[in-house]
Amino acid sequence: MNHPYLIDTETLQQNLGRPGLVVLDVRGKAAYEFGGHIPGAVHSTWHEYSDPKAVAKGVLDPDISKLEQKIRTLGINNESDIVIYSNPFDNWGDEGRMFWMLTYLGHTHLRILDGGWVKWVEERRPYEYGRPSVAPGNFRATVNPDVSILKDDLKRLVKGPEAKRLTILDARSLEEYLGKEMVGIPRPGHIPGALNVPWNAFLNPDATLKSPEKIKAVLEEKGLADAADIICYCTGGVRSGWLWFVLKVLGYPKVRNYAGSWWEWSRDFAAPVEKDARGLQHVLGQDESVRPS
């Protein structure tokens, strides 16, 4: 797909080594160090920017100066052209989460490598091992609150009259959405009124993003029409960060990611929760009405 938020593998290879280009690998540390990476790529994961005081792992560190310092160590300036990549078939949408976070912090020159490491390796493009030495950048954040929402604000919207004008998307699996018990989650279920739009429904077999027409068909099947105000969430704001990215590619004007997501929401017993026990039984094949006699 041709889009300003995406870059293809050939174009990236032609630009490797260009001044001002920062290639950011957001896979796990072992994959980066021992499995090879795109030449010159620096490494960072979303975990490094979480609030160390929060139980919910997806909550961003509120100390913006600390986030700036970590980003600067990657050689990033405000003018840098950043290309983010991962292995789209072996993560949780990490590249979308990083794109969202940098957008939240005010960076405006961001793209995701379409097809990521999967397509890069399949096409036998160059790779290397080891961490490159980079000069620190001078990135300064300008927080963009329009792409994020906090728990208390979401609670107010869900419980108030604005709920009718709000579209909430749950990027988790159908089983999680319906109420499957998960380790470390106090209460299963979903935010009332949320639509289930699993994050992993938008990739082609080569890990590139599907066409806008195919993505729109998936969204319409899930019940998402033209929406003016969309909020995405998952368990820790990673899968929903990818869904946020997909919706921005399609041109939805107002999309926000709830970074705390279900890790945080399920721990607040004043936050409303819905679940569908019968629907879950049916999905898991435990529905008495469909069992053979």
Secondary structure, DSSP 8 states (H G I E B T S, - for coil): ---TTEE-HHHHHHHTT-TTEEEEE-S-HHHHHHS-BSTT-EE--GGGGB-TT-SSTTSB-S-HHHHHHHHHTTT--TT-EEEEE--TTSSSSHHHHHHHHHHHTT---EEEETTHHHHHHHTT---B-S--------------GGGB--HHHHHHHHHSGGGGG-EEEE-S-HHHHHT---TT-SS-SB-TT-EE--TTSSB-TTS-B--HHHHHHHHHHTT--S-SSEEEE-SSSSHHHHHHHHHHHTT-S-EEE-SSHHHHHTT-TTS--B--HHHHHHHTT--GGGS--
